[in-house]
Amino acid sequence: MATLSMFFGIVVKMYKERGGQHHRPHIHVQHASKAASIDIETREVLAGELDKDDLDKVKGWMSIHHEELLANWNLLGEEGTYFKIEPLR
């Protein structure tokens, strides 16, 4: 599992599950005891939950880094490599 970024205690990871339930590009986000999977394109929560403030931060960060997230999704599928993405400041 690739850790892409960390900010304000939020950890953003990405991996492709073989035969997983989410086939579209998405990230996995954790903060404290809460976790969610979020679609990169629509920013829809696919599974789990986050506090509203944390979800707003993540969605804002996703807007800023949309192209980088998609590039990482493609890299993980083709080469199994990834690159870090700047945290939200």
GUKOLLUM-818679 format. One record per atom (N, C-alpha, C): chain; y, x, z. Coordinates in nm, 2 decimals, always signed. Each point is the difference from the previous one (the first is absolute). Layout:
<nodes>
(node A, (Y, X, Z));
...
</nodes>
This chain:
<nodes>
(node A, (-0.12, +0.09, +0.00));
(node A, (+0.12, -0.09, +0.00));
(node A, (+0.12, +0.09, +0.00));
(node A, (+0.09, -0.02, -0.09));
(node A, (+0.12, +0.08, -0.02));
(node A, (+0.12, -0.06, +0.09));
(node A, (+0.06, +0.08, +0.08));
(node A, (+0.11, -0.04, +0.08));
(node A, (+0.12, +0.04, -0.08));
(node A, (+0.07, -0.10, -0.05));
(node A, (+0.12, +0.02, -0.09));
(node A, (+0.13, +0.03, +0.07));
(node A, (+0.02, -0.07, +0.11));
(node A, (+0.13, +0.01, +0.07));
(node A, (-0.01, -0.05, +0.14));
(node A, (+0.09, +0.04, +0.09));
(node A, (+0.01, -0.05, +0.13));
(node A, (+0.15, -0.01, +0.04));
(node A, (+0.03, -0.11, +0.06));
(node A, (+0.14, -0.02, +0.04));
(node A, (+0.01, -0.11, +0.11));
(node A, (+0.08, +0.02, +0.10));
(node A, (+0.02, -0.09, +0.11));
(node A, (-0.13, -0.04, +0.06));
(node A, (-0.10, +0.09, +0.01));
(node A, (-0.13, -0.04, +0.06));
(node A, (-0.09, -0.07, -0.10));
(node A, (+0.04, -0.03, -0.12));
(node A, (-0.08, -0.07, -0.10));
(node A, (-0.07, +0.11, -0.09));
(node A, (-0.13, -0.02, -0.02));
(node A, (-0.08, +0.09, -0.08));
(node A, (-0.04, -0.08, -0.13));
(node A, (+0.03, +0.07, -0.11));
(node A, (-0.03, -0.07, -0.13));
(node A, (-0.11, +0.09, -0.07));
(node A, (-0.11, -0.07, -0.03));
(node A, (-0.12, +0.06, -0.06));
(node A, (-0.04, -0.07, -0.13));
(node A, (-0.07, +0.07, -0.08));
(node A, (-0.05, -0.06, -0.12));
(node A, (-0.14, +0.05, -0.03));
(node A, (-0.09, -0.09, -0.04));
(node A, (-0.13, +0.04, -0.04));
(node A, (-0.05, -0.11, -0.09));
(node A, (-0.09, +0.03, -0.09));
(node A, (-0.07, -0.10, -0.08));
(node A, (-0.14, -0.03, +0.05));
(node A, (-0.02, -0.12, +0.05));
(node A, (-0.13, -0.03, +0.04));
(node A, (-0.09, -0.04, -0.11));
(node A, (-0.11, +0.07, -0.01));
(node A, (-0.10, -0.04, -0.11));
(node A, (-0.06, -0.14, +0.04));
(node A, (+0.02, -0.09, -0.09));
(node A, (-0.05, -0.14, +0.03));
(node A, (+0.08, -0.07, +0.11));
(node A, (+0.12, +0.06, +0.03));
(node A, (+0.09, -0.06, +0.10));
(node A, (+0.06, -0.14, -0.04));
(node A, (+0.05, -0.06, +0.10));
(node A, (+0.05, -0.14, -0.03));
(node A, (+0.14, +0.00, -0.07));
(node A, (+0.07, +0.11, +0.01));
(node A, (+0.13, +0.01, -0.07));
(node A, (-0.01, +0.09, -0.12));
(node A, (+0.00, -0.05, -0.12));
(node A, (-0.02, +0.08, -0.12));
(node A, (+0.13, +0.03, -0.06));
(node A, (+0.11, -0.06, +0.05));
(node A, (+0.13, +0.03, -0.06));
(node A, (+0.06, +0.12, +0.09));
(node A, (+0.10, +0.07, -0.06));
(node A, (+0.07, +0.11, +0.07));
(node A, (+0.06, -0.05, +0.13));
(node A, (-0.04, +0.07, +0.11));
(node A, (+0.05, -0.04, +0.13));
(node A, (+0.00, +0.12, +0.10));
(node A, (+0.07, -0.02, +0.11));
(node A, (+0.00, +0.10, +0.11));
(node A, (-0.05, -0.06, +0.12));
(node A, (-0.04, +0.09, +0.10));
(node A, (-0.05, -0.04, +0.13));
(node A, (+0.11, +0.06, +0.10));
(node A, (+0.04, -0.09, +0.08));
(node A, (+0.11, +0.04, +0.10));
(node A, (-0.05, -0.03, +0.14));
(node A, (+0.03, +0.09, +0.09));
(node A, (-0.03, -0.02, +0.14));
(node A, (+0.12, +0.03, +0.09));
(node A, (+0.02, -0.08, +0.10));
(node A, (+0.10, +0.03, +0.10));
(node A, (-0.05, -0.05, +0.13));
(node A, (-0.01, +0.08, +0.10));
(node A, (-0.06, -0.04, +0.13));
(node A, (-0.13, -0.06, -0.02));
(node A, (-0.02, -0.12, +0.05));
(node A, (-0.13, -0.07, -0.02));
(node A, (-0.01, -0.09, -0.12));
(node A, (+0.10, +0.00, -0.08));
(node A, (+0.00, -0.09, -0.11));
(node A, (-0.02, +0.07, -0.13));
(node A, (-0.06, -0.06, -0.10));
(node A, (-0.03, +0.06, -0.13));
(node A, (+0.01, -0.11, -0.11));
(node A, (+0.03, +0.05, -0.12));
(node A, (+0.01, -0.09, -0.12));
(node A, (-0.03, +0.07, -0.13));
(node A, (-0.05, -0.07, -0.09));
(node A, (-0.01, +0.05, -0.14));
(node A, (+0.11, -0.08, -0.08));
(node A, (+0.08, +0.08, -0.08));
(node A, (+0.11, -0.06, -0.07));
(node A, (+0.00, +0.04, -0.15));
(node A, (+0.01, -0.10, -0.08));
(node A, (+0.00, +0.02, -0.15));
(node A, (+0.12, +0.07, -0.04));
(node A, (-0.02, +0.11, -0.08));
(node A, (+0.12, +0.08, -0.05));
(node A, (+0.09, -0.08, -0.09));
(node A, (-0.05, -0.08, -0.09));
(node A, (+0.09, -0.07, -0.09));
(node A, (+0.08, -0.11, +0.06));
(node A, (-0.07, -0.09, +0.08));
(node A, (+0.06, -0.12, +0.05));
(node A, (+0.05, +0.01, +0.14));
(node A, (-0.05, +0.11, +0.07));
(node A, (+0.03, +0.02, +0.15));
(node A, (-0.06, -0.11, +0.08));
(node A, (-0.10, -0.07, -0.05));
(node A, (-0.07, -0.11, +0.07));
(node A, (-0.10, +0.06, +0.10));
(node A, (+0.00, -0.05, +0.12));
(node A, (-0.10, +0.04, +0.10));
(node A, (-0.14, -0.05, -0.04));
(node A, (-0.09, +0.09, -0.03));
(node A, (-0.13, -0.05, -0.05));
(node A, (-0.10, -0.02, +0.11));
(node A, (+0.02, +0.07, +0.11));
(node A, (-0.09, -0.02, +0.12));
(node A, (+0.08, +0.06, +0.12));
(node A, (-0.03, -0.05, +0.12));
(node A, (+0.06, +0.05, +0.12));
(node A, (+0.14, -0.05, +0.02));
(node A, (+0.07, +0.07, +0.09));
(node A, (+0.13, -0.04, +0.04));
(node A, (+0.08, +0.11, +0.06));
(node A, (+0.13, +0.00, -0.01));
(node A, (+0.09, +0.09, +0.06));
(node A, (+0.11, -0.08, +0.07));
(node A, (+0.07, +0.06, +0.09));
(node A, (+0.12, -0.07, +0.06));
(node A, (+0.10, -0.01, -0.12));
(node A, (+0.09, -0.10, +0.01));
(node A, (+0.09, -0.02, -0.11));
(node A, (+0.09, +0.12, -0.02));
(node A, (+0.05, +0.06, +0.10));
(node A, (+0.09, +0.12, -0.02));
(node A, (-0.07, +0.11, -0.07));
(node A, (-0.13, +0.03, +0.04));
(node A, (-0.08, +0.10, -0.07));
(node A, (-0.03, -0.04, -0.14));
(node A, (-0.03, -0.12, -0.02));
(node A, (-0.03, -0.05, -0.14));
(node A, (+0.13, +0.02, -0.09));
(node A, (+0.11, -0.03, +0.05));
(node A, (+0.13, +0.01, -0.07));
(node A, (+0.02, +0.15, -0.04));
(node A, (-0.02, +0.09, +0.10));
(node A, (+0.02, +0.14, -0.03));
(node A, (-0.10, +0.05, -0.11));
(node A, (-0.12, -0.04, +0.01));
(node A, (-0.10, +0.04, -0.10));
(node A, (+0.03, -0.06, -0.13));
(node A, (+0.04, -0.12, -0.01));
(node A, (+0.04, -0.06, -0.13));
(node A, (+0.12, +0.07, -0.06));
(node A, (+0.10, +0.04, +0.08));
(node A, (+0.11, +0.07, -0.05));
(node A, (-0.04, +0.14, -0.05));
(node A, (-0.08, +0.07, +0.08));
(node A, (-0.05, +0.13, -0.04));
(node A, (-0.08, -0.01, -0.14));
(node A, (-0.08, -0.11, -0.01));
(node A, (-0.08, -0.02, -0.12));
(node A, (+0.09, -0.02, -0.12));
(node A, (+0.11, -0.07, +0.02));
(node A, (+0.10, -0.03, -0.11));
(node A, (+0.06, +0.14, -0.05));
(node A, (+0.03, +0.08, +0.09));
(node A, (+0.06, +0.13, -0.03));
(node A, (-0.10, +0.09, -0.07));
(node A, (-0.13, +0.00, +0.04));
(node A, (-0.10, +0.09, -0.05));
(node A, (-0.10, -0.07, -0.09));
(node A, (+0.03, -0.11, -0.06));
(node A, (-0.09, -0.07, -0.09));
(node A, (-0.08, +0.08, -0.10));
(node A, (+0.07, +0.08, -0.08));
(node A, (-0.06, +0.08, -0.10));
(node A, (-0.09, +0.11, +0.06));
(node A, (+0.04, +0.06, +0.11));
(node A, (-0.08, +0.10, +0.06));
(node A, (-0.13, -0.06, +0.06));
(node A, (+0.01, -0.12, +0.05));
(node A, (-0.12, -0.07, +0.05));
(node A, (-0.10, -0.03, -0.11));
(node A, (+0.05, -0.05, -0.12));
(node A, (-0.09, -0.02, -0.11));
(node A, (-0.06, +0.13, -0.05));
(node A, (+0.08, +0.10, -0.01));
(node A, (-0.05, +0.13, -0.04));
(node A, (-0.11, +0.05, +0.09));
(node A, (+0.02, -0.01, +0.13));
(node A, (-0.11, +0.03, +0.09));
(node A, (-0.12, -0.08, -0.02));
(node A, (+0.01, -0.13, -0.02));
(node A, (-0.11, -0.09, -0.02));
(node A, (-0.08, +0.05, -0.12));
(node A, (+0.07, +0.04, -0.11));
(node A, (-0.07, +0.05, -0.12));
(node A, (-0.07, +0.13, +0.02));
(node A, (+0.07, +0.09, +0.08));
(node A, (-0.06, +0.13, +0.03));
(node A, (-0.12, -0.01, +0.08));
(node A, (+0.00, -0.08, +0.10));
(node A, (-0.12, -0.02, +0.09));
(node A, (-0.12, -0.05, -0.09));
(node A, (+0.03, -0.08, -0.09));
(node A, (-0.11, -0.05, -0.09));
(node A, (-0.05, +0.10, -0.10));
(node A, (+0.09, +0.08, -0.05));
(node A, (-0.04, +0.09, -0.11));
(node A, (-0.05, +0.13, +0.05));
(node A, (+0.08, +0.06, +0.10));
(node A, (-0.03, +0.13, +0.04));
(node A, (-0.04, +0.01, +0.15));
(node A, (+0.03, -0.10, +0.07));
(node A, (-0.03, +0.01, +0.15));
(node A, (+0.11, +0.07, +0.07));
(node A, (+0.11, +0.04, -0.06));
(node A, (+0.11, +0.07, +0.06));
(node A, (+0.11, -0.10, +0.03));
(node A, (+0.10, +0.05, +0.07));
(node A, (+0.12, -0.08, +0.03));
(node A, (+0.11, +0.09, +0.04));
(node A, (+0.12, -0.06, +0.02));
(node A, (+0.11, +0.08, +0.05));
(node A, (+0.07, -0.08, +0.11));
(node A, (+0.07, +0.07, +0.09));
(node A, (+0.07, -0.07, +0.11));
(node A, (+0.13, -0.06, -0.06));
(node A, (+0.04, -0.11, +0.07));
(node A, (+0.12, -0.07, -0.04));
(node A, (+0.10, +0.01, +0.12));
(node A, (+0.13, +0.02, -0.03));
(node A, (+0.10, +0.02, +0.10));
(node A, (+0.00, -0.12, +0.09));
(node A, (+0.02, +0.02, +0.13));
(node A, (+0.00, -0.11, +0.10));
(node A, (+0.13, -0.08, -0.01));
(node A, (+0.00, -0.11, +0.06));
(node A, (+0.13, -0.08, +0.01));
(node A, (+0.08, +0.07, +0.11));
(node A, (+0.13, +0.01, -0.02));
(node A, (+0.08, +0.07, +0.10));
(node A, (+0.11, -0.09, +0.04));
</nodes>
